[in-house]
Amino acid sequence: MYIIDFHTHYFPDKIAHDAIISLEQKGAIKAFTEGTRPALEKSMSGAGIGLSLNLPVATSPEQVDSINRWSEKNNTAPVLCTGAIHPLSENPGRIISDIKTRGLRGVKMHPEYQDFSPDDISLDPIWKACITNSVFVVFHAGADVAFKMPFRSNPAKFATLHRRFPELRMVLAHFGS
């Protein structure tokens, strides 16, 4: 059986250590790996996983371009990458088109870390660009131990988004939490 892990995170080597420490502190949970690609690939090998998808998140608009360049460079098996966009990014149509041109098939968005509600109409240009470019969106869609309730990523907000954009390809990670 070929196993695909559709939801992983690793970071550029120069920030991996600090990113993992920050995530461990915010979530009060020990990370499973050190947050690097070699550590992820070692974990994959030990678990019999043949392919993983790395899901970087832009926590500011200024990070988007560098994350997308990095994702393109690192989008090689056995770990593929999505692109990134931030809710406050200017010209989301250009960014999503660029993501597609770079060979990245999706983006990851996290309502808590990126401070947005999925059903906010100001984000419609992002959703429309994703539809036009056949780019899927992986949403963090549930509780996050680093944040307090109420969460922006609740089922009602995603249902509203889906009713408005039924053709938007969405993956709702952690949806049962």
C-alpha positions as CSV (number, residue, x, y, z in Angstrom):
1,M,0.0,0.0,0.0
2,Y,1.3,3.5,-0.9
3,I,0.7,6.0,1.9
4,I,0.5,9.7,1.4
5,D,0.6,12.2,4.3
6,F,-1.4,15.1,3.0
7,H,-0.6,17.4,6.0
8,T,2.9,18.0,7.1
9,H,5.0,21.0,8.1
10,Y,8.7,21.6,7.8
11,F,10.7,24.9,7.6
12,P,13.8,26.3,6.0
13,D,16.8,25.1,7.9
14,K,17.7,28.6,9.1
15,I,14.4,29.1,10.9
16,A,13.3,25.5,11.7
17,H,14.7,25.5,15.3
18,D,13.1,28.8,16.3
19,A,9.8,27.9,14.5
20,I,9.6,24.6,16.4
21,I,10.4,26.3,19.7
22,S,7.7,28.9,19.1
23,L,5.1,26.3,18.1
24,E,5.9,24.1,21.1
25,Q,5.5,27.1,23.5
26,K,2.3,28.3,21.9
27,G,0.7,24.9,21.8
28,A,2.3,23.4,24.9
29,I,3.0,20.2,22.9
30,K,6.4,18.7,22.1
31,A,7.1,18.6,18.3
32,F,7.5,15.1,16.8
33,T,10.6,16.2,14.6
34,E,13.0,19.1,14.5
35,G,11.0,20.7,11.7
36,T,13.5,20.2,8.8
37,R,13.0,18.3,5.6
38,P,15.6,15.6,6.5
39,A,13.8,15.0,9.8
40,L,10.5,14.7,8.0
41,E,11.9,12.3,5.4
42,K,13.4,10.2,8.2
43,S,10.0,10.1,9.9
44,M,8.3,9.2,6.6
45,S,10.7,6.4,6.0
46,G,10.1,5.0,9.5
47,A,6.3,5.1,9.1
48,G,6.3,3.7,5.6
49,I,5.0,6.9,4.0
50,G,5.8,7.3,0.3
51,L,4.8,11.0,-0.2
52,S,4.1,14.0,2.0
53,L,2.7,17.4,1.3
54,N,4.3,20.3,3.2
55,L,1.9,23.2,4.0
56,P,3.7,26.5,4.7
57,V,1.6,29.3,6.1
58,A,2.4,33.0,5.5
59,T,1.7,34.9,8.8
60,S,2.3,38.2,7.1
61,P,1.9,39.5,3.5
62,E,5.6,40.2,3.3
63,Q,6.4,36.5,3.7
64,V,4.3,35.3,0.7
65,D,6.9,35.8,-2.1
66,S,9.8,34.2,-0.3
67,I,7.7,31.3,0.9
68,N,6.5,30.7,-2.7
69,R,10.0,30.8,-4.1
70,W,11.1,28.4,-1.4
71,S,8.2,26.1,-2.0
72,E,8.9,25.9,-5.7
73,K,12.6,25.1,-5.0
74,N,11.6,22.4,-2.5
75,N,8.6,20.9,-4.4
76,T,10.3,17.6,-5.1
77,A,9.3,14.1,-4.2
78,P,9.1,12.6,-1.6
79,V,7.9,15.9,-0.1
80,L,5.8,18.2,-2.3
81,C,4.8,21.7,-1.2
82,T,1.9,24.1,-1.5
83,G,2.2,27.8,-2.0
84,A,1.2,30.5,0.4
85,I,-1.0,33.6,0.4
86,H,-2.0,35.9,3.2
87,P,-5.5,37.4,3.5
88,L,-4.0,40.9,3.4
89,S,-1.9,40.2,0.3
90,E,-2.2,42.8,-2.5
91,N,-3.2,41.5,-5.9
92,P,-4.2,37.9,-4.9
93,G,-5.0,37.1,-8.6
94,R,-1.4,37.6,-9.5
95,I,-0.1,35.7,-6.5
96,I,-2.4,32.7,-7.1
97,S,-1.5,32.7,-10.9
98,D,2.2,32.8,-9.9
99,I,1.7,29.8,-7.5
100,K,0.2,27.8,-10.4
101,T,3.0,28.8,-12.7
102,R,5.5,27.6,-10.1
103,G,4.0,24.2,-10.3
104,L,2.4,24.4,-6.9
105,R,-1.2,23.0,-6.8
106,G,-2.6,24.5,-3.6
107,V,-2.3,26.9,-0.8
108,K,-2.6,26.6,3.0
109,M,-4.6,29.1,5.0
110,H,-4.9,29.2,8.8
111,P,-7.7,31.4,10.1
112,E,-6.2,31.7,13.5
113,Y,-2.5,32.4,12.6
114,Q,-3.6,34.6,9.7
115,D,-6.4,36.4,11.6
116,F,-9.3,36.0,9.2
117,S,-12.7,34.4,8.9
118,P,-13.2,32.1,5.9
119,D,-16.6,33.6,5.1
120,D,-15.3,37.2,5.0
121,I,-16.3,38.7,1.6
122,S,-13.1,40.7,1.4
123,L,-11.4,37.4,0.6
124,D,-13.5,36.7,-2.4
125,P,-10.7,37.7,-4.8
126,I,-8.6,35.0,-3.4
127,W,-11.3,32.3,-3.7
128,K,-12.1,33.4,-7.3
129,A,-8.4,33.3,-8.2
130,C,-8.1,29.8,-6.8
131,I,-11.1,28.7,-8.8
132,T,-9.8,30.3,-12.0
133,N,-6.3,28.7,-11.6
134,S,-7.5,25.3,-10.3
135,V,-5.6,25.8,-7.1
136,F,-7.0,24.0,-4.0
137,V,-7.1,25.5,-0.5
138,V,-6.1,23.5,2.6
139,F,-7.7,25.3,5.6
140,H,-6.9,24.7,9.2
141,A,-10.5,24.0,10.2
142,G,-10.8,23.3,13.8
143,A,-9.4,23.9,17.3
144,D,-5.8,24.9,17.6
145,V,-4.2,24.5,21.0
146,A,-2.2,27.7,20.5
147,F,-5.4,29.8,20.5
148,K,-8.5,30.3,22.6
149,M,-12.1,29.8,21.6
150,P,-14.1,30.9,19.8
151,F,-12.2,29.8,16.7
152,R,-12.6,31.5,13.4
153,S,-12.5,28.2,11.6
154,N,-15.8,26.8,12.6
155,P,-18.2,24.6,10.4
156,A,-20.8,27.4,9.9
157,K,-18.2,29.7,8.3
158,F,-17.0,27.0,5.9
159,A,-20.6,26.1,5.0
160,T,-21.2,29.8,4.2
161,L,-18.0,29.9,2.0
162,H,-19.0,26.6,0.3
163,R,-22.5,27.9,-0.5
164,R,-21.0,31.1,-2.1
165,F,-18.2,29.2,-3.9
166,P,-19.3,25.6,-4.5
167,E,-16.5,25.1,-7.1
168,L,-13.7,26.1,-4.7
169,R,-11.7,23.0,-3.9
170,M,-11.3,23.0,-0.1
171,V,-9.6,20.5,2.2
172,L,-10.7,21.1,5.8
173,A,-7.9,19.8,8.0
174,H,-8.8,18.9,11.6
175,F,-12.4,19.5,10.9
176,G,-13.6,17.3,13.7
177,S,-11.7,18.9,16.5
